[in-house]
Amino acid sequence: MSTLAGPAPGVLDPAGIMHGDPATRGTLVTKEKVLRKIAGQAASELPFIGGRSGGLLGLGASGDLDARPQAEVDLDGTTAFVSLTVAMLYPTPLRAGTEQLRSHVTEVLERTTAVHVGRIDVTIVSLETGTAGRGRSLE
């Protein structure tokens, strides 16, 4: 049996990287703007969720299953409170669709960032008929 040990703490390895105690390496700061983009992108990954497009300064915008949903994030320490504004494909069951949306966005945010999702509020601004966005179909 053999073990592979890394370089000693505080020593440069052959690539010139300093290794040391992880607690002394610094911190990762994730800004709310980044969390908003990740949440919006995660929501748009679901084929029955879209956003709004068109209009001028938000006036006259209409639901669009090809658009990214709008996301707002309030960060309290390491807990994120998310608000999503979405368009939803009709006839998706609203309760099941929003539960799947919350679950997916929570999973993506917690997997890719160092935050815990405290709550996700969903506002459905329109129900869109036709096919699912981005050339996908419901499974």
C-alpha positions as CSV (number, residue, x, y, z in Angstrom):
1,M,0.0,0.0,0.0
2,S,1.3,3.4,-0.9
3,T,0.1,6.9,-0.1
4,L,0.6,10.1,-2.2
5,A,1.4,13.1,-0.1
6,G,1.3,16.7,-1.4
7,P,3.9,19.3,-0.8
8,A,4.4,20.5,2.8
9,P,2.3,23.5,3.9
10,G,4.0,26.8,3.1
11,V,6.2,25.3,0.4
12,L,6.3,26.1,-3.3
13,D,5.6,23.1,-5.5
14,P,7.4,22.7,-8.9
15,A,4.7,24.7,-10.6
16,G,5.4,27.7,-8.3
17,I,2.1,27.4,-6.4
18,M,2.2,28.1,-2.6
19,H,0.4,25.5,-0.5
20,G,-0.7,26.1,3.0
21,D,-3.5,25.8,5.5
22,P,-6.8,26.4,3.6
23,A,-8.0,28.6,6.4
24,T,-5.2,31.1,5.6
25,R,-5.7,31.2,1.8
26,G,-8.4,33.9,1.8
27,T,-12.2,34.0,1.1
28,L,-14.5,33.7,-1.8
29,V,-16.9,36.6,-2.2
30,T,-19.9,36.1,-4.5
31,K,-21.7,39.3,-5.5
32,E,-25.5,39.5,-5.8
33,K,-25.1,40.3,-9.5
34,V,-23.4,37.0,-10.2
35,L,-26.1,35.1,-8.1
36,R,-28.9,36.9,-10.2
37,K,-27.3,35.7,-13.4
38,I,-26.8,32.1,-12.2
39,A,-30.4,32.0,-10.9
40,G,-31.9,33.4,-14.1
41,Q,-29.8,31.0,-16.2
42,A,-30.8,28.0,-14.1
43,A,-34.5,29.0,-14.4
44,S,-34.1,29.2,-18.2
45,E,-32.8,25.7,-18.4
46,L,-36.3,24.3,-17.8
47,P,-38.2,24.0,-21.1
48,F,-41.5,25.4,-19.8
49,I,-40.0,28.6,-18.3
50,G,-39.2,31.8,-20.1
51,G,-38.9,35.5,-19.5
52,R,-40.1,38.7,-21.0
53,S,-38.9,40.5,-24.1
54,G,-39.8,43.5,-26.2
55,G,-41.2,46.7,-25.0
56,L,-39.4,49.9,-24.0
57,L,-38.1,50.3,-20.5
58,G,-40.2,47.3,-19.4
59,L,-43.4,48.8,-20.8
60,G,-45.2,46.6,-23.4
61,A,-42.9,43.6,-22.8
62,S,-44.5,40.3,-23.5
63,G,-43.9,36.7,-22.4
64,D,-41.2,34.9,-24.4
65,L,-40.2,31.3,-23.8
66,D,-36.9,32.0,-25.5
67,A,-36.0,34.9,-23.1
68,R,-34.1,34.4,-19.8
69,P,-36.3,35.0,-16.7
70,Q,-35.6,38.0,-14.5
71,A,-34.0,37.2,-11.2
72,E,-33.4,39.4,-8.1
73,V,-31.3,38.2,-5.2
74,D,-31.0,39.6,-1.7
75,L,-28.0,38.2,0.2
76,D,-27.9,38.0,4.0
77,G,-24.6,36.5,4.9
78,T,-24.5,33.2,3.1
79,T,-28.3,32.9,2.7
80,A,-29.8,34.0,-0.6
81,F,-33.4,35.1,-1.0
82,V,-34.4,34.9,-4.7
83,S,-37.3,36.5,-6.6
84,L,-38.0,35.2,-10.2
85,T,-40.2,36.8,-12.7
86,V,-41.1,34.2,-15.4
87,A,-43.4,33.3,-18.3
88,M,-44.6,29.8,-18.2
89,L,-45.7,27.4,-21.0
90,Y,-49.5,26.7,-20.9
91,P,-50.8,24.2,-19.9
92,T,-48.0,23.4,-17.5
93,P,-49.5,22.7,-14.0
94,L,-48.6,25.9,-12.1
95,R,-48.0,24.3,-8.7
96,A,-45.9,21.4,-10.1
97,G,-44.0,23.8,-12.4
98,T,-43.1,26.3,-9.8
99,E,-42.0,23.5,-7.4
100,Q,-39.7,22.1,-10.1
101,L,-38.5,25.6,-10.8
102,R,-37.7,26.3,-7.1
103,S,-36.0,22.9,-6.7
104,H,-33.8,23.3,-9.8
105,V,-32.7,26.9,-9.1
106,T,-31.9,25.9,-5.5
107,E,-29.9,22.9,-6.5
108,V,-27.9,24.9,-9.1
109,L,-27.2,27.9,-6.7
110,E,-26.2,25.7,-3.8
111,R,-24.0,23.4,-6.0
112,T,-22.2,26.2,-7.8
113,T,-21.8,28.8,-5.1
114,A,-21.2,29.0,-1.4
115,V,-24.7,30.2,-0.5
116,H,-27.7,28.5,1.0
117,V,-31.1,29.4,-0.6
118,G,-33.5,30.6,2.0
119,R,-36.5,31.2,-0.2
120,I,-37.5,31.6,-3.8
121,D,-40.5,33.7,-4.7
122,V,-41.9,33.2,-8.2
123,T,-44.1,35.7,-10.1
124,I,-45.7,34.4,-13.3
125,V,-46.2,37.3,-15.6
126,S,-47.7,35.4,-18.5
127,L,-48.8,32.0,-19.7
128,E,-47.6,31.3,-23.2
129,T,-49.2,28.8,-25.6
130,G,-47.3,27.0,-28.3
131,T,-44.1,25.0,-28.1
132,A,-41.5,25.0,-25.3
133,G,-38.8,27.5,-25.7
134,R,-35.3,27.0,-27.2
135,G,-36.5,24.1,-29.4
136,R,-37.0,21.7,-26.4
137,S,-40.1,19.7,-25.5
138,L,-41.5,18.9,-22.1
139,E,-40.4,15.5,-20.7
